[in-house]
Amino acid sequence: MGKQYLCTLVQEYIDRKLENDAYEVITKNHLREEFPEAYHQGKESKLKKLDEKGCWDVAEARTKNDRQLLEYLICSQPLMAFLNELYVTLVLLLFLFVGKSSELLLFLFLCGVGMHLILTL
């Protein structure tokens, strides 16, 4: 197929809200430069599916150090929910070990502060 025909096809998919189909045509035919917004939306959709499955390391590798995609992945809801649960667990451990080893208490406190900073960014 000619490039003009493929661009028309992608635009038609975008107009009909068929982002996944548009993304497939863009990636298979190297049209990323012609449709950067549709490409990013498709990539975000793929990352979201990996993120929902908890495959964060795979999702991160697939961003290929694209800052916009990394920011999307970091701010995603499933990852934030996981970090929030981890933060709550650390706080509970902090209360459980009060009066125990001071090194452990300091470690848990620092982890909790770090998690709080991550969650409030």
N, C-alpha and C positions, 0 to 999 in steps of 0.2 A: 504494500500500500504506500502511496505517496505521503510525504510529510504533511501537505496541505489537507489531505483527507483525514489523516490521524488527528491533526489539530482540531478539525471540525468535529470529529467524533468525541474527542476529549471535552470540547466546549459543550457539546450536546449532553454528555454525561453530567457535567457540572450543572448545567441549567436544569436538569431533571433530578438533581440531588442524589446522583449515583456516584458518590465520592470514591467508593472502593473500586468500581469499574474504571473510573477516570485514573485513579492511582496506578492500577495494573497496566493500562495502556501507556501511561507516562513512563513507568519504570522499564517496561519491555522495549520501548521504542526511543529511549533516551531523549525525552521531551522535558526534562526537569527545568531547563532554562526558560522554556516557553510558558510553563505553568508552575512557578515556584510556590504559590499559595496552595494550590491543589495538591502538590507533592507533599508539602509539610502537613497538610490536613490528613492525607492518607497515611503518612509515616506516623503521625500522632495516634491515629486509629489503631495501627498495628502495635505500637508501643503500649497503648492502653490495654489491649488484649493480653499482652505478655505481663503487664503490671498487675492485672486482675488475677492472673494465675500465680503471682508471686515470683515470677522469673525475672527479677530485677537485674541480675548480672547479665542475662542474655539481652534484655532490653537496653541496658547501658551500652553494651558492645555494639548493638545495632544503631545507636545514635552516631557512631563514628566521630565522636568529639564535636558534634554540631551543638553549639551552645544553646540555641533556641530549643532543640529537642531535649537536651539535658535538663534545661529549666522546666520544661513541660513534665518530664518524667519525675523530677524531684518534687514538684508541687502536686502530683497526682493524688487523688483521694485514697486509693488502697495503700499506697506507701505511707501517706500521712497517718492513716488509721493504725497501721502497724507500728509506726514510730510513737504514736500516742499511747498505744498499749504497752510498749516497751518502757516509756517514761513512767507510766503508772506503776508498772512492776518494779522499776528502780526505786520509786518513792516508797513503795510497800517494803521492799528489802531494807531501805534506809531505816524505817521505823522498827523493823524486826531486829536489826543489829545495833540499835542504840545501846551504848554501854559495852559493846563487844570490842573487837580489835579496832583501834583508832585508824590504822592504815586502810582497813576495809571500809570503815565509815567514810573516810576521806575519798576513797575511790568511788563509792556509790554516790556521794554528794557531787563530785566532779562530773560523773556520768549524767546525773540528773540535771545539772546546770547546762551541760552540753546539749542534752535532749531538749531542754526548754528553749535554748537559743535556736536550735534547728526548727522547732515547731512554730516559733514566733517570727521567722523570717518572712 
